[in-house]
Each structure stands twice: as C-alpha cells, then as structure tokens.
Amino acid sequence: MDKFDNAIINELRKDARQSVSYIAKQVNLSRSAVSDRIKKLEQSEVIRGYQVLLSESQKEGVTAYFEVQHECARCSEVIHIFHEIPEVITCHGITGDMDLLVYVKAKSMRRLHEIRELFDGNPDILRIKTHVVMSEWINNLG
C-alpha cells in the first residue's frame, strides 16, 4: 500500500458510494488507475466489503454501555461473567471510578434488563451504571 491506496481508502471511508471519477479527482489519479487500485485492494482483502450503517432508531433491538465497578483484585477475575452472555460485544478496562466498560447489543429492552440483572446478581459486582444508546452520530469502525 502506498499513499494513493491510503487516500483512496480514506475517500471510501467518507462515502463508499461516491463515484470512481470523484475519488480520482480527490486523490489526483486517473479514473482507470483508481478503479484498478480499488479492485486490487478488494482482491487482496484489504477492502473486505462495504456495508450499510443504520441509525440507531432504524435498528432492531437495543444497545447499551454498562459501566461496571467490581471488588476483585484484578479485572481478569470477573471477566468470565461477561463471556457467558452472548449479547456482550466488547468489554474494556477503563480508568476512573468504574473498572469496566461493557458494550451490549440485545434483541429487546426486556433482554437488556435481564442482562443487567445478571450483572447485578453477581456478588463481585459492586455498582453498575447503564447508558442506553439512543442515536449514533459517528462510526469510524467500518
């Protein structure tokens, strides 16, 4: 990958639906060169695909972040709780008053509540703060 491949990828991240001609103008290459580079990036699986990202209001289910404080000596001692719940997407150790930030995607508010109760029911967990996602303004995880 060179600076042109990186520039093309940056343009596609902004809007994967923009025309090859427009991308070519932005990166100062010919249309055919950009087209060839995109094909090579796709074939080498640098670009693995394109996706549609829906706003939170259009998605099925509900997502939330849980701030979790526990009383274990190390976070690794409490992580097994989160591994047992398939709706847990990520779990990060964080600084501050809370110890962990857990991201959950549940099929319904009822299921989200059940997950929170599972966390609450564990004697190692001292405190939980729930943040339900209402809208998504930026997602660069693409």
GUKOLTI-398390 format. One record per atom (N, C-alpha, C): x, y, z negated; residue number from 1; residue in one letter; atom name. Coordinates in pm, 1 decimal. Each point is the difference from the previous one (the first is absolute). Layout:
{{X,Y,Z},NUM,'A','CA'}
...
***
This chain:
{{84.7,-118.9,0.0},1,'M','N'}
{{-84.7,118.9,0.0},1,'M','CA'}
{{88.2,123.9,0.0},1,'M','C'}
{{-41.9,96.6,77.5},2,'D','N'}
{{72.9,125.3,4.9},2,'D','CA'}
{{-94.5,114.9,-36.6},2,'D','C'}
{{48.6,122.4,17.7},3,'K','N'}
{{-80.2,116.2,-39.5},3,'K','CA'}
{{-129.4,10.3,81.6},3,'K','C'}
{{2.4,-46.6,124.3},4,'F','N'}
{{-121.6,6.2,81.6},4,'F','CA'}
{{-105.0,-100.7,-48.4},4,'F','C'}
{{45.7,-121.3,-33.2},5,'D','N'}
{{-92.9,-99.7,-54.7},5,'D','CA'}
{{-62.3,52.4,-129.8},5,'D','C'}
{{82.0,59.3,-85.3},6,'N','N'}
{{-52.0,55.7,-125.4},6,'N','CA'}
{{-99.8,112.7,25.7},6,'N','C'}
{{29.6,83.8,97.4},7,'A','N'}
{{-90.9,110.1,33.6},7,'A','CA'}
{{-132.7,-54.6,54.4},7,'A','C'}
{{6.9,-103.6,82.8},8,'I','N'}
{{-122.3,-61.7,54.2},8,'I','CA'}
{{-82.6,-59.5,-113.1},8,'I','C'}
{{65.8,-70.2,-88.8},9,'I','N'}
{{-71.0,-59.4,-114.7},9,'I','CA'}
{{-64.8,108.1,-85.5},9,'I','C'}
{{71.7,110.1,-22.2},10,'N','N'}
{{-57.6,110.6,-78.0},10,'N','CA'}
{{-124.7,56.6,67.3},10,'N','C'}
{{4.9,11.9,130.7},11,'E','N'}
{{-117.4,49.2,73.2},11,'E','CA'}
{{-116.4,-98.5,-11.0},11,'E','C'}
{{29.5,-128.4,13.5},12,'L','N'}
{{-106.2,-101.7,-11.1},12,'L','CA'}
{{-59.0,-4.3,-140.5},12,'L','C'}
{{81.8,26.7,-100.7},13,'R','N'}
{{-51.8,5.9,-137.8},13,'R','CA'}
{{-97.9,115.9,-16.9},13,'R','C'}
{{28.0,110.1,66.1},14,'K','N'}
{{-91.1,115.4,-6.5},14,'K','CA'}
{{-134.0,-34.5,62.5},14,'K','C'}
{{7.0,-65.9,117.9},15,'D','N'}
{{-121.9,-36.7,72.3},15,'D','CA'}
{{35.6,-106.0,102.7},15,'D','C'}
{{-33.1,-124.5,-30.6},16,'A','N'}
{{34.4,-111.0,89.8},16,'A','CA'}
{{-82.4,1.9,128.0},16,'A','C'}
{{-100.6,85.8,7.4},17,'R','N'}
{{-85.2,6.4,119.0},17,'R','CA'}
{{42.2,109.0,97.8},17,'R','C'}
{{100.6,77.1,-35.5},18,'Q','N'}
{{40.2,105.4,92.3},18,'Q','CA'}
{{61.9,-60.8,125.7},18,'Q','C'}
{{-7.7,69.9,108.6},19,'S','N'}
{{44.7,-53.1,129.1},19,'S','CA'}
{{151.6,-10.8,5.4},19,'S','C'}
{{46.0,-89.7,85.7},20,'V','N'}
{{143.7,-15.8,22.9},20,'V','CA'}
{{57.3,129.9,55.8},20,'V','C'}
{{-76.2,66.2,82.6},21,'S','N'}
{{45.0,128.0,57.2},21,'S','CA'}
{{24.7,103.0,-109.3},21,'S','C'}
{{-92.5,7.3,-95.3},22,'Y','N'}
{{15.3,96.2,-109.9},22,'Y','CA'}
{{123.0,-34.3,-84.1},22,'Y','C'}
{{16.4,-128.8,-31.6},23,'I','N'}
{{116.3,-43.4,-78.9},23,'I','CA'}
{{128.5,33.4,75.7},23,'I','C'}
{{1.1,-23.6,130.0},24,'A','N'}
{{117.6,28.7,82.8},24,'A','CA'}
{{39.9,147.3,-11.5},24,'A','C'}
{{-97.9,89.2,4.7},25,'K','N'}
{{28.8,143.2,-14.1},25,'K','CA'}
{{58.5,30.9,-137.2},25,'K','C'}
{{-53.3,-64.3,-104.0},26,'Q','N'}
{{44.1,27.1,-136.8},26,'Q','CA'}
{{143.1,-47.4,-25.5},26,'Q','C'}
{{39.3,-110.4,64.5},27,'V','N'}
{{133.1,-57.3,-25.9},27,'V','CA'}
{{101.0,27.3,111.8},27,'V','C'}
{{-41.9,76.1,100.1},28,'N','N'}
{{87.5,39.7,111.7},28,'N','CA'}
{{54.2,-119.3,78.5},28,'N','C'}
{{-89.8,-90.9,34.6},29,'L','N'}
{{33.3,-112.6,87.0},29,'L','CA'}
{{-106.3,-9.5,109.1},29,'L','C'}
{{29.8,-76.8,102.9},30,'S','N'}
{{-100.2,-20.2,104.4},30,'S','CA'}
{{-110.5,-93.6,-51.1},30,'S','C'}
{{-112.6,7.7,66.7},31,'R','N'}
{{-114.1,-84.4,-35.9},31,'R','CA'}
{{36.3,-147.7,9.5},31,'R','C'}
{{70.3,-38.6,107.9},32,'S','N'}
{{36.1,-140.7,18.4},32,'S','CA'}
{{100.7,-46.3,-106.0},32,'S','C'}
{{90.8,88.6,-39.3},33,'A','N'}
{{97.7,-35.8,-104.5},33,'A','CA'}
{{-70.4,-23.9,-133.3},33,'A','C'}
{{-95.3,85.8,-32.0},34,'V','N'}
{{-75.3,-16.8,-124.8},34,'V','CA'}
{{-81.7,-128.2,4.3},34,'V','C'}
{{-64.8,-24.3,112.2},35,'S','N'}
{{-80.0,-121.4,16.0},35,'S','CA'}
{{86.6,-125.2,-17.3},35,'S','C'}
{{117.3,-0.6,63.4},36,'D','N'}
{{92.9,-113.4,-12.2},36,'D','CA'}
{{46.8,-18.2,-144.3},36,'D','C'}
{{30.9,109.5,-65.5},37,'R','N'}
{{47.7,-7.3,-138.6},37,'R','CA'}
{{-110.4,-53.1,-92.5},37,'R','C'}
{{-122.5,45.6,20.8},38,'I','N'}
{{-111.0,-48.9,-82.9},38,'I','CA'}
{{-17.3,-150.3,20.4},38,'I','C'}
{{6.5,-45.5,125.0},39,'K','N'}
{{-11.5,-144.6,27.7},39,'K','CA'}
{{109.5,-78.1,-72.2},39,'K','C'}
{{123.7,50.1,7.1},40,'K','N'}
{{112.1,-68.4,-66.2},40,'K','CA'}
{{-17.9,-0.4,-151.6},40,'K','C'}
{{-48.5,110.2,-55.5},41,'L','N'}
{{-24.0,6.5,-144.2},41,'L','CA'}
{{-109.8,-97.9,-41.7},41,'L','C'}
{{-99.7,-17.2,85.4},42,'E','N'}
{{-106.8,-96.3,-27.7},42,'E','CA'}
{{52.0,-143.6,12.8},42,'E','C'}
{{75.5,-27.1,105.1},43,'Q','N'}
{{52.2,-135.5,24.3},43,'Q','CA'}
{{98.4,-43.6,-107.9},43,'Q','C'}
{{78.5,93.8,-50.5},44,'S','N'}
{{96.4,-32.7,-105.3},44,'S','CA'}
{{-65.1,3.8,-138.7},44,'S','C'}
{{-129.0,28.9,-1.8},45,'E','N'}
{{-81.4,6.0,-122.4},45,'E','CA'}
{{43.2,109.4,-97.6},45,'E','C'}
{{71.1,100.8,51.8},46,'V','N'}
{{20.4,120.6,-80.1},46,'V','CA'}
{{-136.9,64.2,-19.3},46,'V','C'}
{{-76.4,5.8,108.2},47,'I','N'}
{{-141.5,38.3,-7.5},47,'I','CA'}
{{-77.8,-130.1,2.5},47,'I','C'}
{{-65.0,-30.3,-111.8},48,'R','N'}
{{-70.8,-127.9,-10.6},48,'R','CA'}
{{-147.1,10.8,35.1},48,'R','C'}
{{-49.9,120.6,18.8},49,'G','N'}
{{-139.3,15.4,36.3},49,'G','CA'}
{{-49.1,139.3,-31.4},49,'G','C'}
{{-126.1,19.7,28.1},50,'Y','N'}
{{-65.4,127.7,-23.3},50,'Y','CA'}
{{-124.9,-30.0,-81.3},50,'Y','C'}
{{-43.5,95.0,-80.6},51,'Q','N'}
{{-115.6,-27.2,-84.5},51,'Q','CA'}
{{-90.6,121.4,-10.6},51,'Q','C'}
{{-122.1,-26.9,-40.6},52,'V','N'}
{{-96.6,104.7,-28.1},52,'V','CA'}
{{-7.6,14.6,-150.8},52,'V','C'}
{{17.8,121.0,-49.7},53,'L','N'}
{{-11.1,25.5,-142.7},53,'L','CA'}
{{-129.6,75.6,-25.3},53,'L','C'}
{{-88.6,-61.8,-73.8},54,'L','N'}
{{-127.8,62.1,-30.6},54,'L','CA'}
{{11.8,88.3,-123.1},54,'L','C'}
{{-81.8,103.8,-6.2},55,'S','N'}
{{-4.5,79.3,-122.1},55,'S','CA'}
{{-61.1,-87.1,-108.6},55,'S','C'}
{{31.3,29.3,-123.7},56,'E','N'}
{{-48.9,-81.6,-112.0},56,'E','CA'}
{{-151.8,-13.5,2.2},56,'E','C'}
{{-69.5,105.0,41.0},57,'S','N'}
{{-146.3,-4.6,-1.1},57,'S','CA'}
{{-56.4,-97.2,102.6},57,'S','C'}
{{81.4,-39.1,99.0},58,'Q','N'}
{{-46.8,-91.4,103.5},58,'Q','CA'}
{{41.5,-144.6,-25.0},58,'Q','C'}
{{81.7,-21.9,-101.7},59,'K','N'}
{{49.3,-134.0,-28.3},59,'K','CA'}
{{-99.5,-77.8,-83.6},59,'K','C'}
{{5.5,-130.7,16.7},60,'E','N'}
{{-76.4,-89.0,-86.7},60,'E','CA'}
{{77.3,-12.2,-130.6},60,'E','C'}
{{-71.4,-11.7,-109.1},61,'G','N'}
{{66.1,-22.7,-128.1},61,'G','CA'}
{{46.9,128.1,-64.7},61,'G','C'}
{{85.5,-18.0,-99.6},62,'V','N'}
{{46.9,112.5,-79.8},62,'V','CA'}
{{146.4,-24.2,-36.5},62,'V','C'}
{{77.1,108.1,-3.7},63,'T','N'}
{{138.9,-9.7,-41.6},63,'T','CA'}
{{22.7,88.1,-121.1},63,'T','C'}
{{97.5,-40.0,-81.3},64,'A','N'}
{{28.8,76.4,-120.9},64,'A','CA'}
{{144.4,-21.9,-42.7},64,'A','C'}
{{49.5,97.4,-74.5},65,'Y','N'}
{{129.1,-11.8,-66.8},65,'Y','CA'}
{{-27.4,-12.9,-148.7},65,'Y','C'}
{{68.2,-93.6,-62.6},66,'F','N'}
{{-8.1,-15.4,-145.1},66,'F','CA'}
{{136.2,37.8,-58.1},66,'F','C'}
{{-0.6,96.0,-91.8},67,'E','N'}
{{120.1,27.2,-78.2},67,'E','CA'}
{{-9.7,-91.4,-121.0},67,'E','C'}
{{104.4,-77.0,-26.2},68,'V','N'}
{{-4.6,-100.7,-105.3},68,'V','CA'}
{{115.7,22.4,-97.7},68,'V','C'}
{{-34.2,-2.5,-127.6},69,'Q','N'}
{{101.5,3.8,-105.8},69,'Q','CA'}
{{-6.7,-133.6,-73.0},69,'Q','C'}
{{115.2,-62.4,-20.4},70,'H','N'}
{{2.1,-129.6,-68.0},70,'H','CA'}
{{94.9,4.6,-118.0},70,'H','C'}
{{-2.1,-106.6,-80.3},71,'E','N'}
{{86.3,-1.6,-117.3},71,'E','CA'}
{{114.8,-100.7,10.0},71,'E','C'}
{{21.3,-58.2,115.1},72,'C','N'}
{{109.6,-95.0,18.8},72,'C','CA'}
{{133.3,74.5,4.8},72,'C','C'}
{{106.9,-71.4,-29.2},73,'A','N'}
{{133.4,60.7,3.9},73,'A','CA'}
{{38.4,39.0,142.1},73,'A','C'}
{{-43.2,-80.5,97.7},74,'R','N'}
{{32.0,25.5,140.7},74,'R','CA'}
{{-126.4,-15.8,85.3},74,'R','C'}
{{-6.7,76.5,106.7},75,'C','N'}
{{-114.9,-9.9,91.2},75,'C','CA'}
{{-12.3,-140.6,57.9},75,'C','C'}
{{112.3,-64.5,25.6},76,'S','N'}
{{-2.8,-133.4,60.4},76,'S','CA'}
{{-76.2,-101.4,-85.6},76,'S','C'}
{{-15.1,28.1,-128.2},77,'E','N'}
{{-71.3,-91.2,-89.9},77,'E','CA'}
{{-152.3,8.7,16.1},77,'E','C'}
{{-49.1,104.9,62.3},78,'V','N'}
{{-144.9,19.4,12.0},78,'V','CA'}
{{-48.7,-11.3,144.7},78,'V','C'}
{{90.6,-4.9,95.4},79,'I','N'}
{{-35.1,-0.3,142.3},79,'I','CA'}
{{-85.1,-120.4,39.6},79,'I','C'}
{{14.7,-112.7,-69.0},80,'H','N'}
{{-76.6,-120.7,35.0},80,'H','CA'}
{{-150.2,27.0,1.1},80,'H','C'}
{{-45.4,92.1,-79.5},81,'I','N'}
{{-142.7,36.2,-5.0},81,'I','CA'}
{{-46.6,47.2,137.7},81,'I','C'}
{{81.6,79.9,63.4},82,'F','N'}
{{-37.7,60.5,127.3},82,'F','CA'}
{{15.0,-97.4,116.7},82,'F','C'}
{{95.5,-92.4,-10.5},83,'H','N'}
{{16.6,-102.7,103.8},83,'H','CA'}
{{-123.1,-89.1,10.6},83,'H','C'}
{{-72.9,-15.2,-107.9},84,'E','N'}
{{-116.0,-89.9,-3.6},84,'E','CA'}
{{-123.9,59.3,66.1},84,'E','C'}
{{4.3,126.6,35.8},85,'I','N'}
{{-116.7,69.3,55.7},85,'I','CA'}
{{28.7,33.0,146.8},85,'I','C'}
{{-69.1,-67.3,93.1},86,'P','N'}
{{31.8,18.5,142.8},86,'P','CA'}
{{-24.4,141.1,51.8},86,'P','C'}
{{-82.8,76.5,-65.4},87,'E','N'}
{{-29.0,136.3,45.7},87,'E','CA'}
{{112.6,98.5,-31.3},87,'E','C'}
{{95.8,-39.6,-82.3},88,'V','N'}
{{112.3,87.9,-31.4},88,'V','CA'}
{{91.6,5.8,122.4},88,'V','C'}
{{18.7,119.5,51.7},89,'I','N'}
{{80.7,21.2,120.1},89,'I','CA'}
{{144.8,31.9,-36.0},89,'I','C'}
{{19.8,93.9,-90.6},90,'T','N'}
{{135.2,34.6,-44.3},90,'T','CA'}
{{0.5,23.1,-150.4},90,'T','C'}
{{117.8,-14.4,-57.9},91,'C','N'}
{{20.1,28.7,-141.3},91,'C','CA'}
{{139.6,58.8,-13.4},91,'C','C'}
{{6.6,123.3,-47.0},92,'H','N'}
{{127.7,70.7,-10.8},92,'H','CA'}
{{26.0,38.5,-145.2},92,'H','C'}
{{125.2,-12.7,-43.7},93,'G','N'}
{{40.6,56.1,-128.3},93,'G','CA'}
{{16.6,149.6,17.9},93,'G','C'}
{{-50.3,78.1,-95.8},94,'I','N'}
{{5.5,146.2,12.7},94,'I','CA'}
{{54.4,63.2,-127.9},94,'I','C'}
{{37.9,125.2,10.2},95,'T','N'}
{{46.7,75.2,-115.6},95,'T','CA'}
{{-117.9,70.5,-64.9},95,'T','C'}
{{20.3,49.2,-120.1},96,'G','N'}
{{-104.3,75.2,-68.7},96,'G','CA'}
{{-65.6,-82.2,-109.2},96,'G','C'}
{{-119.2,42.7,-40.9},97,'D','N'}
{{-72.3,-66.9,-108.6},97,'D','CA'}
{{-45.3,-140.4,37.2},97,'D','C'}
{{-31.6,-20.4,124.7},98,'M','N'}
{{-46.9,-130.4,46.1},98,'M','CA'}
{{118.0,-78.2,56.7},98,'M','C'}
{{-15.6,-132.0,6.4},99,'D','N'}
{{110.4,-85.9,42.9},99,'D','CA'}
{{-11.4,-46.6,144.7},99,'D','C'}
{{-123.8,-22.7,45.0},100,'L','N'}
{{-21.4,-58.8,132.0},100,'L','CA'}
{{-106.7,78.2,76.4},100,'L','C'}
{{11.9,-2.1,132.7},101,'L','N'}
{{-103.1,53.7,87.7},101,'L','CA'}
{{-42.6,-114.5,90.9},101,'L','C'}
{{-125.1,-42.0,-13.5},102,'V','N'}
{{-51.5,-116.5,70.6},102,'V','CA'}
{{-104.9,46.9,100.4},102,'V','C'}
{{18.6,-37.8,128.0},103,'Y','N'}
{{-93.1,37.2,106.1},103,'Y','CA'}
{{-85.8,-121.6,33.3},103,'Y','C'}
{{-132.5,19.3,-1.4},104,'V','N'}
{{-94.8,-109.5,16.9},104,'V','CA'}
{{-99.4,33.7,110.5},104,'V','C'}
{{-29.6,-99.0,86.1},105,'K','N'}
{{-106.4,11.5,100.5},105,'K','CA'}
{{-104.0,-106.8,-32.9},105,'K','C'}
{{-118.1,43.5,-40.8},106,'A','N'}
{{-105.6,-92.8,-39.0},106,'A','CA'}
{{-117.7,11.8,96.1},106,'A','C'}
{{-79.6,-106.6,8.8},107,'K','N'}
{{-112.8,-0.8,93.6},107,'K','CA'}
{{-115.9,87.1,-47.6},107,'K','C'}
{{-4.4,28.5,-128.5},108,'S','N'}
{{-110.8,80.2,-53.8},108,'S','CA'}
{{42.1,67.8,-129.4},108,'S','C'}
{{-78.5,97.2,-40.7},109,'M','N'}
{{24.3,66.9,-127.7},109,'M','CA'}
{{-16.1,-100.1,-114.6},109,'M','C'}
{{-92.8,-91.2,15.5},110,'R','N'}
{{-20.4,-103.6,-102.7},110,'R','CA'}
{{127.6,-83.4,-18.1},110,'R','C'}
{{60.6,-40.7,113.6},111,'R','N'}
{{123.5,-79.4,-8.9},111,'R','CA'}
{{112.9,83.2,-58.8},111,'R','C'}
{{7.5,127.0,34.5},112,'L','N'}
{{101.9,87.4,-57.5},112,'L','CA'}
{{-16.0,5.9,-151.5},112,'L','C'}
{{-122.8,8.8,-45.4},113,'H','N'}
{{-28.2,1.7,-144.4},113,'H','CA'}
{{44.0,-132.0,-64.5},113,'H','C'}
{{-27.6,-111.6,66.5},114,'E','N'}
{{41.9,-130.9,-52.5},114,'E','CA'}
{{152.5,-7.3,-13.2},114,'E','C'}
{{69.9,53.2,99.1},115,'I','N'}
{{146.6,0.3,-3.5},115,'I','CA'}
{{49.2,83.7,-116.9},115,'I','C'}
{{-59.8,115.2,-17.5},116,'R','N'}
{{39.3,84.4,-113.8},116,'R','CA'}
{{-23.5,-72.7,-131.3},116,'R','C'}
{{-111.3,-71.2,-11.6},117,'E','N'}
{{-27.7,-75.0,-122.6},117,'E','CA'}
{{101.1,-112.7,-21.2},117,'E','C'}
{{47.0,-61.0,109.9},118,'L','N'}
{{105.5,-101.0,-13.2},118,'L','CA'}
{{126.7,62.7,-58.4},118,'L','C'}
{{34.3,118.0,49.2},119,'F','N'}
{{116.4,70.1,-53.8},119,'F','CA'}
{{-23.0,34.1,-147.4},119,'F','C'}
{{-116.3,58.2,-28.0},120,'D','N'}
{{-34.4,39.1,-137.5},120,'D','CA'}
{{3.4,-118.0,-96.5},120,'D','C'}
{{-36.4,-118.6,48.6},121,'G','N'}
{{-8.1,-118.3,-85.2},121,'G','CA'}
{{134.0,-59.5,-36.6},121,'G','C'}
{{106.3,48.1,61.6},122,'N','N'}
{{131.6,-54.3,-31.4},122,'N','CA'}
{{59.3,73.1,-120.0},122,'N','C'}
{{40.8,-74.6,-104.0},123,'P','N'}
{{50.6,64.3,-121.4},123,'P','CA'}
{{130.3,77.5,19.4},123,'P','C'}
{{74.3,-26.8,108.4},124,'D','N'}
{{124.7,72.7,25.6},124,'D','CA'}
{{-23.9,139.1,58.9},124,'D','C'}
{{-120.4,22.9,49.6},125,'I','N'}
{{-30.7,129.2,61.9},125,'I','CA'}
{{-62.5,92.2,-104.5},125,'I','C'}
{{64.6,113.9,-20.3},126,'L','N'}
{{-44.3,95.7,-101.4},126,'L','CA'}
{{-100.9,101.1,52.2},126,'L','C'}
{{23.5,48.3,122.5},127,'R','N'}
{{-83.0,107.6,52.8},127,'R','CA'}
{{-4.3,-6.4,151.1},127,'R','C'}
{{-115.4,34.7,55.7},128,'I','N'}
{{-17.8,4.0,145.0},128,'I','CA'}
{{-69.9,130.3,36.6},128,'I','C'}
{{46.6,60.4,107.2},129,'K','N'}
{{-66.4,117.8,55.3},129,'K','CA'}
{{-29.3,-32.2,146.0},129,'K','C'}
{{-125.6,14.9,41.3},130,'T','N'}
{{-43.2,-37.2,134.1},130,'T','CA'}
{{-18.5,123.3,87.0},130,'T','C'}
{{50.4,-7.9,123.1},131,'H','N'}
{{-17.4,106.2,99.0},131,'H','CA'}
{{-60.7,-63.2,124.4},131,'H','C'}
{{-128.3,20.6,23.7},132,'V','N'}
{{-66.4,-53.8,119.3},132,'V','CA'}
{{31.7,90.5,118.3},132,'V','C'}
{{39.0,-59.5,112.2},133,'V','N'}
{{34.6,75.6,120.3},133,'V','CA'}
{{-129.8,42.9,69.2},133,'V','C'}
{{-14.8,130.1,19.9},134,'M','N'}
{{-120.4,52.5,64.5},134,'M','CA'}
{{25.3,36.3,145.8},134,'M','C'}
{{120.9,45.0,30.2},135,'S','N'}
{{33.7,32.8,138.6},135,'S','CA'}
{{150.3,-10.8,17.5},135,'S','C'}
{{40.3,-15.9,124.0},136,'E','N'}
{{140.7,-11.6,33.1},136,'E','CA'}
{{35.2,110.2,98.4},136,'E','C'}
{{95.2,82.5,-35.7},137,'W','N'}
{{35.0,112.5,84.4},137,'W','CA'}
{{123.8,-29.2,84.3},137,'W','C'}
{{94.6,-73.2,-55.2},138,'I','N'}
{{122.5,-32.4,73.2},138,'I','CA'}
{{33.8,-146.1,-26.2},138,'I','C'}
{{35.9,-72.9,106.1},139,'N','N'}
{{47.6,-137.3,-15.0},139,'N','CA'}
{{111.0,-21.5,101.5},139,'N','C'}
{{123.3,5.0,-46.6},140,'N','N'}
{{115.0,-18.2,87.7},140,'N','CA'}
{{59.5,-140.1,-13.1},140,'N','C'}
{{-77.7,-93.1,-56.5},141,'L','N'}
{{50.8,-135.6,-18.8},141,'L','CA'}
{{0.8,-77.4,130.2},141,'L','C'}
{{-80.7,42.3,97.8},142,'G','N'}
{{-16.4,-57.5,130.9},142,'G','CA'}
{{78.0,-118.0,31.0},142,'G','C'}
***
